[in-house]
Amino acid sequence: MSFDKIKKLISQAYRSIKHKISPRTSLLSKRLKTQPAKGIARTRWKPELFAYQLLGEKTSRFLPLFKDMDAGLYKSGLNVGLKPYVSLTLLTCLAATVFTLLFVPSILHLILQLPLFSSLLFGIGSSLLAGALTIIGFYVYPLYKAENIRRDLNDSMAFSAGYLAILAGAGVPFDSMFRSLSQIPQKLAVVDESKAIIRDVDLFGTDFITALENASNRTPSERFKELLEGFIATIHSGGNLRSYLLHRSKQNMRSKRVALRKFSDTLSVVSEFYVTLLVAGPLIFVVMLAVMATLGSGGFGILEPTLLLTLITYVGIPVGSLIFVIVLDALTPRW
């Protein structure tokens, strides 16, 4: 059979298949354009839900180990349950452990020409460390988010209390005061909390006092909690709300001045630690390891001076700098 006949048979088969399936594909495309496919939710993909669907109830036996995480998740504003979050933690820990166990020995043995046994030992230790750090990171992250919200709320207390005092002096209703506070265009934590209060009232149908009590129980900031509780107590007792809010605004302004003075002292201490650990310390180790490598020293067991120098340069200094950036961000006021 010649090539032209084969080509002709293929073209005929293609036209026949196209003629049979074209009505169905056109009908399917019209349906997809006019209405969403059944069973497919048009929602944003969330990794914690994927992890929970993958692991399911297998994470139940690990929940007692993460029971302290529930309170942090509730106050962190992540809007995720304990079981999906634990599922994501375990799945990420497993992935990080396996990846490190495969990646680190390959790099050490194939690129750095380290012995196979030493590479495997270093890979096992690195994988265990990666898994532990992953669990610690997921455990600390809700606490870190809650701490950020707490600091943002504390930093904006003077502004928000003064703003509410102005509205109270103008005779604005209680719920309209927080509704106006929620419409401020600036990205502030107190604006998000006000939106949550208005959401509870408008969407869930709770009364305004109950919404304030829910926000008081949910917030990680003791100052904002005291402000809301005093707000509720003033409403119940029929006191002067404007005078109370002005008093809270002045008190928070004094606390802000004290916090600024403390931060200046803390910043000087942190800068000294940074210079000592990440400027002078690495220089001393680099010079010492360079001399040891030149003299042909055996190093520290299976870790040769060249490998130690590479780890300090490409792992130790970047990780240490990242830790200092996180610490400095946690200590820096948000005003």
Order of alpha helices (4+ residues) and beta strands (2+ residues): alpha-alpha-alpha-alpha-alpha-alpha-alpha-alpha-alpha-alpha-alpha-alpha-alpha-alpha
